[in-house]
């Protein structure tokens, strides 16, 4: 996994948390979401950003994780938000926010935990390794 993927996963996680925070703030009732334009716009903008970020993940990362996360529909939803927002089905947005985003959040947390563990292991190995250099000449 490259550093660019890790940075994108961090940002995706942040937008997932923003959606979770909006649901906590406004409540988890669909009728409130449907009637409150600020609520719907907040969630939708975060989803659009997630779609944009997911499109920039490397192909090897997406290939490696495609059995866990469906990346292509994220980009498709982003395109719908960007180009046809007025015709978006709020029920689909709501279902995505309440069912899919929590799964994506857990996925991001797991990826970032694995990356942190790997970085810590690499640091430990580097600290224990003998220095590499030229032997002094006599």
C-alpha positions in Angstrom: 0.0 0.0 0.0 1.5 3.3 -1.0 1.5 6.5 1.0 -1.0 8.2 -1.4 -3.5 5.4 -0.7 -3.0 5.8 3.1 -3.6 9.6 2.8 -6.8 9.0 0.8 -8.0 6.4 3.3 -7.4 8.9 6.1 -9.5 11.5 4.3 -12.3 9.0 3.4 -12.4 8.0 7.1 -12.8 11.6 8.1 -15.7 12.0 5.7 -17.3 8.8 7.0 -17.0 10.3 10.5 -18.6 13.5 9.3 -21.6 11.5 8.1 -21.8 9.7 11.4 -21.6 13.0 13.3 -24.4 14.4 11.1 -26.6 11.4 11.9 -25.9 11.8 15.6 -26.7 15.5 15.4 -29.9 15.4 13.4 -31.0 11.9 14.4 -31.4 8.6 12.6 -34.9 9.1 11.2 -35.3 9.1 7.5 -38.2 11.6 7.5 -35.9 14.2 9.2 -33.2 13.6 6.6 -35.7 13.9 3.8 -37.2 17.2 5.1 -34.0 18.9 6.3 -32.0 20.2 3.3 -29.0 21.1 5.5 -28.9 17.5 6.8 -29.2 16.0 3.3 -26.7 18.4 1.8 -24.1 17.7 4.6 -24.3 14.0 4.1 -24.4 14.2 0.3 -21.3 16.5 0.1 -19.3 14.1 2.3 -20.4 11.2 0.1 -19.4 13.1 -3.0 -15.9 13.7 -1.5 -15.6 10.0 -0.6 -16.4 9.1 -4.2 -13.8 11.6 -5.5 -11.1 10.3 -3.1 -11.9 6.7 -3.8 -11.4 7.3 -7.6 -7.8 8.3 -6.8 -6.8 5.1 -5.0 -4.3 3.1 -6.8 -5.5 0.3 -9.0 -3.4 -2.3 -7.1 -5.0 -1.2 -3.8 -8.5 -1.3 -5.3 -7.8 -4.7 -6.8 -6.5 -6.0 -3.5 -9.6 -4.8 -1.6 -12.4 -5.2 -4.1 -13.8 -8.2 -2.2 -14.3 -5.9 0.8 -15.4 -2.6 -0.8 -17.1 -1.9 -4.0 -15.1 1.0 -5.3 -16.7 1.5 -8.7 -20.2 2.4 -7.3 -18.6 5.0 -5.1 -17.3 6.9 -8.1 -20.6 6.4 -9.9 -22.5 8.0 -6.9 -20.0 10.8 -6.9 -20.8 11.5 -10.5 -24.5 11.5 -9.7 -24.0 14.0 -6.9 -21.8 16.2 -9.1 -23.9 16.1 -12.3 -27.5 15.2 -11.3 -27.9 16.1 -7.6 -31.5 17.4 -8.0 -32.6 14.0 -9.4 -30.9 11.9 -6.7 -33.2 9.6 -4.7 -32.9 10.6 -1.1 -33.8 7.1 0.0 -30.8 5.7 -1.7 -28.6 8.4 -0.2 -30.0 7.6 3.3 -29.5 3.9 2.9 -25.9 4.5 1.8 -25.3 6.8 4.8 -26.8 4.4 7.3 -25.8 1.0 5.9 -22.7 1.4 3.7 -20.8 4.3 5.3 -20.4 2.5 8.7 -18.9 -0.5 6.8 -16.6 1.8 4.9 -15.6 3.5 8.2 -14.6 0.2 9.8 -12.7 -0.8 6.6 -10.7 2.5 6.8 -10.0 2.1 10.5 -8.7 -1.5 9.9 -6.5 -0.4 7.0 -5.0 2.5 9.0 -4.4 0.2 12.0 -2.6 -2.3 9.8 -0.5 0.5 8.3 0.4 1.8 11.8 1.3 -1.7 12.9 3.5 -2.2 9.9 5.2 1.1 10.4 5.9 0.3 14.0 7.3 -3.1 13.1 9.5 -1.5 10.4 10.7 1.1 12.9 11.6 -1.6 15.4 13.5 -3.6 12.8 15.4 -0.5 11.7 16.4 0.3 15.3 17.7 -3.3 15.9 19.5 -3.6 12.6 23.2 -3.0 12.6 24.3 0.2 10.8 25.2 -0.3 7.2 28.3 1.4 6.0 31.8 1.0 4.8 34.3 -0.7 7.1 37.1 1.6 8.1 40.3 1.2 6.0 43.6 0.4 7.6 
